[in-house]
């Protein structure tokens, strides 16, 4: 059993400045080299279009492509040959995602003011969206489902997918199968920052979209930020995060398993326990040390704990809640006594998604519960929300002001406009004063 190192370990009030920074400074977009290389890729795609994408496929993916679009026959073949158990799991996940997102679809509203004006607001689906699906070392069919299905539920006119090819010239078969299950319209064998640029600006083969969603590496994330002035994106995303908020009733083995599961994502994944029970904190550390050597991805986990992991103790549950709202986790596991869960849940304001109770494993949300796993990281859940059908609509607002309402509004609008030095506005309102 090897000793474990954490970026922050101990009572919150006793942590030094370096440990505090390791806990709270989780931004990942500060690499100047990544920004510059991404900008060059985007510029080249804008200038050269498909030719640049074909060249990038040779350079980065080792693939010589004759076309960027993947024919439907390849999707059908991938789905037909998919392992039956995996196909059942994907189809079950897809059904749950549809059910959950359909229930939370935005709806139209109209309201009448005291003056008699009627104001309405209607959600209109976007015309076309693009879903980025990582390939190569990281292949996540679950993320493809999470991006494409809410778009379909929202009524988006066309959903396209970009995902890198392998040396055969085709994307991962499981991603093609997931595309078929999700019911997307088109798939392109294009990866990295080039795919984001193509979806943002359009090429001869790939149409420009209204919004780009989906996870990716540092270059994909940076590309989405760089094109966000011309196309919508989902929330900025970085390495996976988990905050476990626990009291003395929590199970140390359960918490240890959850922390191991999220830390195995990435050497810079952020995984933290905050608790008002020092004995639980010590027990979790022992469990982690016992279990770690048996984990196939133990080197990744160990690196994550050392870089951004934390075992933090506080004096009260209220202090733990305050810490959670400040830390603003991607995933928050609430492992407190059942009688306290709803009270604590009501006070948590900054988390991408909250898993209430120990049996609500984050793994269920990653794959199968139906809630979306495309979530803000790096503390940005204090201002961003997880992906939903809201990301795939824009709102149209209308106003009906009949003659009676116009008469009631005219005098005050005349006064307002005159105060702002806009006499034509004042006159436009004043003409209805005697209506």
C-alpha positions as CSV (number, residue, x, y, z in Angstrom):
1,X,0.0,0.0,0.0
2,X,1.6,3.2,-1.2
3,X,1.1,6.6,0.6
4,X,-1.1,9.1,-1.2
5,X,-0.4,12.7,-1.8
6,X,-3.1,15.3,-2.2
7,X,-2.9,18.9,-3.4
8,X,-4.8,20.0,-0.3
9,X,-5.2,17.9,2.8
10,X,-6.4,19.1,6.2
11,X,-8.6,21.6,7.9
12,X,-9.8,24.3,5.5
13,X,-8.8,27.1,7.8
14,X,-5.2,25.7,8.1
15,X,-4.5,25.2,4.4
16,X,-1.6,27.3,3.1
17,X,-1.9,29.7,0.1
18,X,-0.5,27.1,-2.3
19,X,-3.1,24.5,-1.3
20,X,-5.9,27.0,-1.5
21,X,-4.8,27.9,-5.1
22,X,-4.6,24.2,-6.0
23,X,-8.2,23.8,-4.8
24,X,-9.8,26.8,-6.4
25,X,-7.7,27.8,-9.4
26,X,-8.9,25.2,-11.9
27,X,-8.9,27.3,-15.1
28,X,-7.4,25.4,-18.1
29,X,-7.3,28.0,-20.9
30,X,-4.1,29.8,-20.1
31,X,-1.7,27.9,-22.4
32,X,-0.4,30.4,-25.0
33,X,1.0,27.7,-27.3
34,X,-2.4,26.0,-27.4
35,X,-4.1,29.3,-28.2
36,X,-1.6,30.1,-31.0
37,X,-1.7,26.7,-32.6
38,X,-5.5,26.6,-32.5
39,X,-5.7,30.0,-34.1
40,X,-3.4,28.8,-37.0
41,X,-5.7,25.8,-37.6
42,X,-8.8,27.9,-37.6
43,X,-7.2,30.4,-40.0
44,X,-6.1,27.6,-42.4
45,X,-9.6,26.1,-42.4
46,X,-11.1,29.4,-43.2
47,X,-8.7,30.0,-46.1
48,X,-8.4,26.5,-47.5
49,X,-11.6,24.7,-46.5
50,X,-11.8,21.0,-47.2
51,X,-8.2,20.9,-48.4
52,X,-7.0,21.9,-45.0
53,X,-9.2,19.3,-43.3
54,X,-7.9,16.5,-45.6
55,X,-4.3,17.6,-44.8
56,X,-5.0,17.6,-41.1
57,X,-6.5,14.1,-41.3
58,X,-3.2,12.9,-42.8
59,X,-1.1,14.8,-40.3
60,X,-2.9,14.2,-37.1
61,X,-4.9,11.0,-37.7
62,X,-2.8,9.1,-40.2
63,X,-5.8,8.9,-42.5
64,X,-5.9,9.5,-46.3
65,X,-9.5,10.5,-47.0
66,X,-11.3,10.7,-50.4
67,X,-14.3,12.4,-48.8
68,X,-15.1,14.0,-45.4
69,X,-18.6,12.8,-45.1
70,X,-19.3,9.2,-43.8
71,X,-21.9,7.4,-45.8
72,X,-25.0,6.1,-44.1
73,X,-24.0,2.5,-45.0
74,X,-21.1,2.8,-42.7
75,X,-23.4,3.8,-39.8
76,X,-25.7,0.9,-40.5
77,X,-22.9,-1.6,-40.6
78,X,-21.5,-0.3,-37.4
79,X,-24.8,-0.6,-35.7
80,X,-25.5,-4.0,-37.1
81,X,-22.1,-5.4,-35.9
82,X,-22.1,-3.7,-32.5
83,X,-21.9,-5.9,-29.4
84,X,-25.5,-6.6,-28.5
85,X,-25.0,-5.8,-24.8
86,X,-23.4,-2.4,-25.7
87,X,-26.2,-1.7,-28.2
88,X,-28.8,-2.4,-25.5
89,X,-27.0,-0.1,-23.1
90,X,-26.8,2.7,-25.8
91,X,-30.4,2.4,-26.7
92,X,-31.5,2.4,-23.1
93,X,-29.4,5.5,-22.4
94,X,-30.8,7.2,-25.5
95,X,-34.4,6.5,-24.3
96,X,-33.7,7.9,-20.9
97,X,-32.1,11.0,-22.3
98,X,-35.1,11.6,-24.6
99,X,-37.5,11.1,-21.7
100,X,-35.7,13.5,-19.4
101,X,-35.1,16.2,-21.9
102,X,-38.6,16.0,-23.4
103,X,-40.0,16.7,-19.9
104,X,-37.9,19.9,-19.6
105,X,-38.5,21.4,-23.0
106,X,-39.0,25.1,-22.9
107,X,-42.6,26.3,-23.7
108,X,-44.2,29.5,-24.9
109,X,-45.7,32.1,-22.5
110,X,-47.8,35.2,-22.7
111,X,-48.4,37.7,-20.0
112,X,-50.6,40.9,-19.8
113,X,-49.3,43.9,-17.9
114,X,-51.4,46.2,-15.8
115,X,-51.5,48.7,-18.7
116,X,-53.0,46.1,-21.1
117,X,-49.9,45.3,-23.1
118,X,-49.5,41.6,-24.0
119,X,-46.0,40.3,-24.1
120,X,-45.2,36.8,-25.4
121,X,-42.1,34.7,-25.7
122,X,-41.6,31.6,-27.8
123,X,-38.7,29.1,-28.1
124,X,-37.7,28.5,-31.7
125,X,-35.4,25.6,-32.5
126,X,-32.1,26.4,-34.1
127,X,-31.8,25.5,-37.8
128,X,-28.6,23.5,-37.5
129,X,-26.2,22.3,-34.7
130,X,-23.0,20.5,-34.7
131,X,-21.9,17.9,-32.2
132,X,-18.3,17.2,-31.6
133,X,-17.5,13.6,-30.6
134,X,-13.9,12.8,-29.5
135,X,-12.1,9.8,-31.1
136,X,-8.7,8.3,-30.9
137,X,-7.5,7.8,-27.3
138,X,-10.9,9.0,-25.9
139,X,-14.0,7.6,-27.5
140,X,-17.3,8.6,-25.8
141,X,-20.5,7.5,-27.5
142,X,-22.3,8.6,-24.3
143,X,-21.3,12.2,-25.1
144,X,-22.5,12.0,-28.7
145,X,-25.9,10.9,-27.3
146,X,-25.9,13.7,-24.7
147,X,-25.3,16.3,-27.5
148,X,-27.5,15.0,-30.3
149,X,-30.6,13.8,-28.6
150,X,-31.5,17.0,-26.7
151,X,-31.1,18.8,-30.0
152,X,-33.5,16.4,-31.7
153,X,-36.0,16.8,-28.8
154,X,-35.8,20.6,-29.1
155,X,-36.7,20.3,-32.8
156,X,-33.4,21.4,-34.4
157,X,-33.7,21.2,-38.2
158,X,-30.4,19.4,-38.8
159,X,-27.9,17.8,-36.5
160,X,-24.4,17.0,-37.8
161,X,-21.5,15.2,-36.0
162,X,-17.8,15.7,-36.5
163,X,-15.5,13.0,-35.1
164,X,-11.9,12.0,-36.0
165,X,-11.1,9.1,-38.4
166,X,-8.7,6.4,-37.6
167,X,-6.1,5.1,-40.0
168,X,-8.9,3.3,-42.0
169,X,-10.4,6.6,-42.8
170,X,-13.6,6.0,-40.7
171,X,-14.5,7.1,-37.2
172,X,-14.8,4.7,-34.4
173,X,-17.6,2.1,-35.1
174,X,-19.2,2.7,-31.7
175,X,-19.5,6.4,-32.4
176,X,-21.1,5.7,-35.8
177,X,-23.5,3.3,-34.1
178,X,-24.3,6.0,-31.5
179,X,-24.9,8.5,-34.3
180,X,-27.4,6.1,-35.9
181,X,-29.2,5.5,-32.5
182,X,-29.3,9.3,-31.8
183,X,-30.9,9.9,-35.3
184,X,-28.4,12.5,-36.5
185,X,-28.5,13.7,-40.1
186,X,-24.8,13.7,-41.2
187,X,-21.5,12.5,-39.9
188,X,-18.1,13.8,-41.0
189,X,-14.7,12.2,-40.4
190,X,-13.1,15.4,-39.1
191,X,-11.5,16.0,-35.7
192,X,-9.8,18.5,-33.5
193,X,-9.8,22.3,-33.8
194,X,-10.3,21.9,-37.6
195,X,-13.7,20.3,-37.1
196,X,-14.7,23.2,-34.8
197,X,-13.6,25.7,-37.4
198,X,-15.4,23.9,-40.2
199,X,-18.7,23.8,-38.3
200,X,-18.3,27.5,-37.3
201,X,-17.5,28.9,-40.8
202,X,-18.5,26.1,-43.2
203,X,-16.6,24.5,-46.0
204,X,-17.6,23.0,-49.3
205,X,-18.5,19.7,-47.6
206,X,-19.4,20.8,-44.0
207,X,-22.2,23.2,-43.5
208,X,-21.9,26.1,-41.0
209,X,-24.0,25.5,-37.8
210,X,-25.7,27.7,-35.3
211,X,-24.2,26.1,-32.2
212,X,-21.4,23.6,-31.4
213,X,-21.6,21.3,-28.5
214,X,-19.6,18.4,-27.1
215,X,-16.3,17.7,-25.3
216,X,-12.8,17.5,-26.7
217,X,-9.2,18.0,-25.9
218,X,-7.5,21.3,-25.1
219,X,-7.4,22.3,-28.8
220,X,-11.1,21.6,-29.3
221,X,-12.0,23.5,-26.1
222,X,-9.8,26.4,-27.2
223,X,-11.2,26.4,-30.7
224,X,-14.8,26.6,-29.4
225,X,-13.8,29.7,-27.4
226,X,-12.1,31.3,-30.4
227,X,-15.2,30.8,-32.7
228,X,-17.7,31.7,-30.0
229,X,-18.1,35.2,-31.5
230,X,-19.7,33.8,-34.7
231,X,-21.4,30.6,-33.4
232,X,-23.0,29.5,-30.1
233,X,-21.1,27.0,-27.9
234,X,-21.9,25.0,-24.8
235,X,-20.3,25.8,-21.5
236,X,-16.5,25.9,-21.5
237,X,-15.2,22.4,-20.4
238,X,-12.0,21.1,-19.0
239,X,-11.0,18.1,-16.9
240,X,-13.5,16.2,-14.9
241,X,-14.4,17.3,-11.4
242,X,-16.1,15.8,-8.4
243,X,-16.8,17.3,-5.0
244,X,-18.1,15.0,-2.4
245,X,-20.0,16.8,0.4
246,X,-20.3,14.3,3.3
247,X,-21.2,14.1,7.0
248,X,-20.4,11.4,9.5
249,X,-23.2,9.1,8.2
250,X,-21.4,8.6,4.9
251,X,-19.7,5.3,3.9
252,X,-15.9,5.6,3.4
253,X,-15.8,2.8,0.9
254,X,-18.5,4.3,-1.2
255,X,-16.9,7.7,-1.3
256,X,-13.5,6.2,-2.1
257,X,-15.0,4.4,-5.1
258,X,-16.6,7.6,-6.4
259,X,-13.3,9.5,-6.0
260,X,-11.3,6.8,-7.8
261,X,-13.9,6.7,-10.7
262,X,-13.7,10.5,-11.4
263,X,-9.9,10.7,-10.9
264,X,-9.2,8.0,-13.5
265,X,-10.4,10.4,-16.3
266,X,-7.4,12.6,-16.4
267,X,-4.1,13.4,-14.5
268,X,-5.5,16.9,-13.8
269,X,-9.0,15.8,-12.9
270,X,-10.1,17.7,-9.7
271,X,-11.5,15.3,-7.0
272,X,-12.2,16.7,-3.5
273,X,-13.9,15.5,-0.3
274,X,-15.2,18.2,2.1
275,X,-16.7,16.9,5.4
276,X,-17.4,18.0,8.9
277,X,-16.4,14.6,10.1
278,X,-12.6,14.2,10.5
279,X,-12.9,10.5,11.3
280,X,-14.6,10.0,7.9
281,X,-11.9,11.9,6.1
282,X,-9.2,9.7,7.6
283,X,-11.2,6.6,6.7
284,X,-11.6,7.7,3.1
285,X,-7.8,8.2,2.8
286,X,-7.2,4.7,4.1
287,X,-9.7,3.3,1.7
288,X,-8.2,5.1,-1.2
289,X,-4.7,3.9,-0.3
290,X,-5.9,0.3,0.0
291,X,-7.8,0.3,-3.3
292,X,-5.5,2.4,-5.5
293,X,-2.8,-0.2,-6.3
294,X,-5.5,-2.5,-7.8
295,X,-6.8,0.2,-10.2
296,X,-5.7,-0.3,-13.8
297,X,-5.4,3.5,-14.2
298,X,-3.7,4.0,-10.8
299,X,-0.9,6.2,-12.3
300,X,-3.5,8.7,-13.7
301,X,-5.4,8.6,-10.4
302,X,-2.3,9.2,-8.3
303,X,-1.3,12.1,-10.5
304,X,-4.8,13.7,-10.3
305,X,-4.9,13.5,-6.5
306,X,-1.4,15.1,-6.3
307,X,-2.3,17.9,-8.8
308,X,-5.9,18.8,-7.8
309,X,-7.1,16.3,-5.2
310,X,-8.3,17.3,-1.8
311,X,-9.4,15.9,1.6
312,X,-10.8,19.0,3.4
313,X,-12.3,19.1,6.8
314,X,-14.6,21.9,8.1
315,X,-16.2,22.7,11.4
316,X,-19.9,22.4,10.4
317,X,-22.2,21.3,7.6
318,X,-23.0,25.0,7.0
319,X,-19.3,25.6,6.3
320,X,-19.2,22.6,3.9
321,X,-22.1,24.0,2.0
322,X,-20.4,27.4,1.7
323,X,-17.3,25.6,0.5
324,X,-19.3,23.7,-2.1
325,X,-20.9,26.9,-3.4
326,X,-17.5,28.6,-3.7
327,X,-15.8,25.5,-5.3
328,X,-18.6,25.2,-7.9
329,X,-18.2,21.6,-9.0
330,X,-19.0,19.9,-12.2
331,X,-20.4,16.9,-10.3
332,X,-21.4,17.1,-6.6
333,X,-22.2,14.0,-4.6
334,X,-24.2,14.8,-1.6
335,X,-23.5,12.1,1.0
336,X,-25.3,13.3,4.1
337,X,-27.9,11.7,6.4
338,X,-31.1,11.2,4.5
339,X,-33.1,13.5,6.8
340,X,-30.7,16.4,5.9
341,X,-30.5,15.8,2.1
342,X,-33.4,18.1,1.0
343,X,-32.4,20.8,3.3
344,X,-28.8,20.8,2.1
345,X,-29.8,20.4,-1.6
346,X,-31.9,23.6,-1.3
347,X,-28.8,25.5,-0.3
348,X,-26.5,24.3,-3.0
349,X,-26.3,26.9,-5.8
350,X,-23.2,26.2,-7.8
351,X,-22.9,22.7,-9.3
352,X,-23.3,21.3,-12.8
353,X,-25.4,18.5,-11.4
354,X,-26.0,17.2,-7.9
355,X,-26.2,13.5,-7.0
356,X,-28.4,13.2,-3.9
357,X,-27.5,10.3,-1.7
358,X,-24.8,7.7,-1.8
359,X,-26.6,5.4,-4.2
360,X,-26.8,8.2,-6.7
361,X,-23.4,7.3,-8.2
362,X,-21.9,9.8,-10.6
363,X,-21.4,6.9,-13.0
364,X,-25.1,6.6,-13.4
365,X,-25.3,10.2,-14.5
366,X,-22.4,9.7,-16.8
367,X,-24.2,7.1,-18.8
368,X,-27.7,6.1,-18.0
369,X,-29.9,8.3,-15.8
370,X,-30.9,10.6,-18.6
371,X,-29.7,13.9,-17.2
372,X,-27.0,15.5,-19.3
373,X,-23.4,15.0,-18.6
374,X,-22.1,17.9,-20.7
375,X,-21.4,20.2,-17.7
376,X,-19.4,23.3,-16.9
377,X,-16.0,22.8,-15.1
378,X,-13.3,25.0,-13.7
379,X,-15.6,26.7,-11.2
380,X,-17.9,28.0,-14.0
381,X,-21.0,26.2,-12.7
382,X,-21.5,29.3,-10.7
383,X,-22.6,31.0,-14.0
384,X,-23.2,28.2,-16.5
385,X,-25.6,25.3,-16.5
386,X,-25.4,21.9,-18.0
387,X,-26.4,21.2,-21.6
388,X,-30.2,21.0,-22.1
389,X,-32.9,21.7,-24.7
390,X,-32.5,25.4,-23.8
391,X,-29.2,25.3,-25.6
392,X,-30.9,24.4,-28.9
393,X,-33.5,27.1,-29.1
394,X,-33.5,30.9,-29.4
395,X,-36.3,33.0,-28.0
396,X,-38.7,35.1,-30.1
397,X,-40.5,37.8,-28.1
398,X,-43.6,39.6,-29.3
399,X,-45.6,42.6,-28.0
400,X,-49.3,43.4,-28.7
401,X,-50.2,47.0,-27.6
402,X,-53.7,47.9,-28.6
403,X,-55.0,51.5,-28.7
404,X,-56.2,51.5,-25.1
405,X,-52.8,50.2,-23.8
406,X,-51.0,52.7,-26.1
407,X,-53.0,55.5,-24.5
408,X,-52.2,54.4,-21.0
409,X,-48.5,54.1,-21.8
410,X,-48.0,57.3,-23.9
411,X,-47.6,59.9,-21.2
412,X,-44.9,58.1,-19.2
413,X,-43.0,57.1,-22.4
414,X,-43.1,60.7,-23.5
415,X,-41.6,61.7,-20.2
416,X,-39.0,59.0,-20.3
417,X,-37.9,59.8,-23.9
418,X,-37.8,63.5,-23.2
419,X,-35.5,62.9,-20.2
420,X,-33.2,60.9,-22.4
421,X,-33.0,63.6,-25.0
422,X,-34.9,61.6,-27.7
423,X,-37.7,63.9,-28.9
424,X,-38.7,61.7,-31.9
425,X,-39.3,58.8,-29.4
426,X,-41.4,61.1,-27.3
427,X,-43.5,62.2,-30.3
428,X,-44.0,58.6,-31.4
429,X,-45.5,57.8,-28.0
430,X,-47.4,61.1,-27.6
431,X,-49.4,60.5,-30.8
432,X,-51.4,57.8,-29.0
433,X,-52.2,59.9,-26.0
434,X,-55.7,60.7,-27.2
435,X,-56.4,57.4,-28.9
